[in-house]
C-alpha cells in the first residue's frame, strides 16, 4: 500500500480539505477507527488465535477507560499542538456516551481519539504509532 492518503484522494476523487476545518468529533470519529485498526493489527501479528480471544484482548485496549488511561500516561510526551488537539476533543460536546464508561473517561477518550485522527489525517503515522506504543507499554508496566 502506498504510504500516503494521496492515493485514497485520487482513487475516490476526494478534494483536499483543511484539517483545521474538521470538528474535534470528526477527528475522533476517524481516530477511533484507526486506533482500533492499529490494535487489531498488533494482536493479529502476535499470532493466530481464536477470534473471540482477539476480540476480548482488543476490547480491553480500545474501550473508553483504557483510552483515558493511555492519554493520561501520554500527556508528558505530547507537544503543545498535540495537547491542544486532545483538549479540543476532550471538551467537545458529544450527544452520546460509551457504555460502561464514566463521563470523564469518555471525554478523555474522545480527546485521545481526536489526537489519533489528527495524526492520521496529517500523515504523522510514525508519531501516532510512537504514542500508541508508549501508551500501551506504560500501561503494561503499571499492570493494566
C-alpha positions in Angstrom: 0.0 0.0 0.0 1.3 3.4 -0.9 2.2 5.3 2.3 0.0 8.3 1.6 -3.6 9.4 1.7 -3.0 10.9 -1.7 -3.8 7.6 -3.3 -7.2 7.5 -1.5 -8.0 11.0 -2.6 -7.1 10.3 -6.2 -8.9 7.0 -6.4 -12.1 8.3 -4.8 -11.8 11.8 -6.3 -11.7 13.5 -2.9 -10.8 17.1 -2.5 -8.1 18.3 -0.2 -9.7 19.7 3.0 -8.0 22.0 5.5 -7.8 19.7 8.6 -8.3 22.8 10.8 -11.9 22.9 9.5 -12.7 19.5 10.9 -14.6 19.4 14.2 -12.9 17.6 17.0 -15.7 15.0 16.9 -14.9 14.3 13.3 -11.3 13.8 14.1 -12.3 11.4 17.0 -14.6 9.5 14.5 -11.7 8.6 12.3 -9.3 8.4 15.2 -11.4 5.7 16.9 -11.3 3.6 13.7 -7.6 4.0 13.1 -6.7 3.3 16.7 -8.8 0.1 16.7 -7.2 -1.0 13.4 -3.7 -0.5 14.9 -4.6 -2.5 18.0 -6.2 -5.3 15.9 -3.1 -5.4 13.7 -0.8 -5.7 16.7 -2.9 -8.5 18.1 -3.2 -10.4 14.9 0.5 -10.1 14.1 1.3 -11.6 17.6 0.0 -14.9 16.3 -3.1 -16.7 15.0 -5.6 -17.3 17.8 -9.4 -17.6 18.2 -11.3 -14.6 17.0 -13.2 -14.4 20.4 -9.9 -14.1 22.2 -8.7 -11.4 19.8 -11.9 -9.5 20.3 -11.6 -9.7 24.1 -8.0 -8.5 24.0 -8.8 -5.7 21.6 -11.8 -4.6 23.7 -9.6 -4.2 26.8 -7.4 -1.7 24.9 -10.0 0.2 22.9 -12.7 0.8 25.5 -13.0 4.4 26.8 -11.5 3.7 30.2 -8.4 2.2 28.6 -8.0 5.1 26.2 -8.5 7.5 29.1 -5.6 5.8 31.0 -3.4 5.9 27.9 -3.9 9.6 27.3 -3.1 10.3 30.9 0.2 8.4 30.5 0.9 10.2 27.2 0.5 13.8 28.5 4.2 14.3 29.4 5.2 13.2 25.9 2.7 15.4 23.9 3.8 18.5 22.1 1.9 21.8 22.7 0.0 21.3 19.5 -0.9 17.7 20.3 -2.1 18.7 23.8 -4.3 21.4 22.2 -5.9 18.8 19.8 -6.5 16.5 22.8 -8.2 19.3 24.8 -10.4 20.3 21.8 -11.6 16.7 21.6 -12.0 16.3 25.3 -14.0 19.5 25.5 -16.2 18.8 22.5 -19.9 18.5 23.3 -21.0 14.9 22.3 -24.6 13.8 22.4 -23.6 10.2 23.0 -21.7 8.4 25.7 -19.9 5.0 25.7 -21.5 2.1 27.7 -19.7 1.3 30.9 -17.7 4.5 31.0 -17.7 7.5 33.2 -18.3 10.8 31.6 -14.7 11.9 32.4 -13.2 8.7 30.9 -15.4 9.1 27.8 -14.4 12.7 27.3 -10.6 11.9 27.7 -11.1 9.0 25.3 -12.7 11.4 22.8 -9.7 13.7 23.1 -7.3 10.8 22.6 -9.3 9.7 19.5 -9.3 13.2 18.2 -5.5 13.3 18.5 -5.2 9.9 16.7 -7.4 11.2 14.0 -5.4 14.4 13.5 -2.1 12.5 13.4 -3.6 10.0 10.9 -5.1 12.7 8.6 -1.9 14.7 8.7 0.1 11.6 7.8 2.1 11.7 11.0 1.9 8.0 11.2 5.2 7.4 12.9 4.3 9.8 15.7 0.8 8.2 16.0 2.4 4.7 16.3 5.1 6.0 18.7 2.4 7.5 21.1 0.3 4.3 20.9 3.4 2.2 21.8 4.3 4.5 24.7 0.7 4.3 26.0 0.4 0.6 25.8 3.9 0.0 27.2 3.4 2.4 30.1 0.1 0.6 30.8 1.8 -2.8 30.8 4.4 -1.5 33.3 1.6 -0.5 35.6 0.0 -3.9 35.2 -3.1 -2.6 33.4 
